[in-house]
Amino acid sequence: MPPKVFVTRVIPEVGLKKIQEHCEMDLWTDPLPPPRDELLRRVEDCQGLLSLLTDTVDAELMDRAPKLVVVSNFAVGFNNIDVAAATQRGIAVGNTPGVLTDATADMAVTLLLAAARRLVEGHHYTLSGKWKTWEPLGHIGQDLVGRTLGIVGMGRIGFATARRLHRGWDMQVLYYDIHRNEHAERELGARQVDFDTLLAESDFVSIHTNLDDSTRGLFDAEAFRKMKPTAVLVNTARGPIVVQEDLRQALEQGEIFAAGLDVTDPEPIDPNDPLLKLPNVIVAPHIASATVRSRNRMAEIAAENLLAGLEGRPLPAWVNPEVEPQWRKRFS
Ligand code: GLV
């Protein structure tokens, strides 16, 4: 009998086909995520789950699904999954690293340029008919060349963002990370600094760290007070790394110049949230990985992780390889 899996949303065909060939697939076809009770119900007799970042995969869900041996997340981030609980229960967890690095770095640079040069504000100005003439003193934004970039989290995406801005705009690169990144130091002349130094010296700050207990709320009122009033903040990582209400106040009071966000807290942000009324913030609906190649590769890797996990093979992108001994016992 083929293993039973629940796939919580329609992902690119290349992934679905692979899964269908080997599994009995229950596919959630609504554009919105399955409601919690539906997710719990559908996963009950499944061996595999292909989840999205909008699905909470916690101990309660795992206990409702005693046959579950693998959770494959269609994302590089996995803060929606209680990985410790999965490991405890002998469940392998996979993600999709690497294949969305360029797309996400491109989005970080896009948001940085657009926020620094007030692009969306200018677009609205044009649409509203306020554009009457060329204005020598109007629409003044921030210069980019030779400025200082602060990267929070110098992993794959942080590095790709820094490389673009160092090579293209001659930016000097500072980074804050618990790990040293010698490659970034060698290739980009990046300098590892403490968080306060990064805040104080950077003209642009771009967030690329995981969301966990050590990064939740990292950017709060105190952090914004330490930043330059000309600074631009970019977040393409996870919304809760920034205390959104504190960001709103910092933008309103001119403690920082502008922000470009691909992620919010919560998601989606309430369209009436006062943050969205500010002229100096740009908010994209969590689309950094939304390119043809990235999404297709994510689907392939997510399918490969799922199938490997079901067949007792090492996952190509394994979040919790330490689970292996316990997970193997599930097949005996
Ligand atoms: C998207 O946010 C991802 O983690 O892949």
Residues whose N, C-alpha, C, O or C-beta is under 5 A from the ligand:
A	BS01	GLV	F74 A75 V76 G77 A237
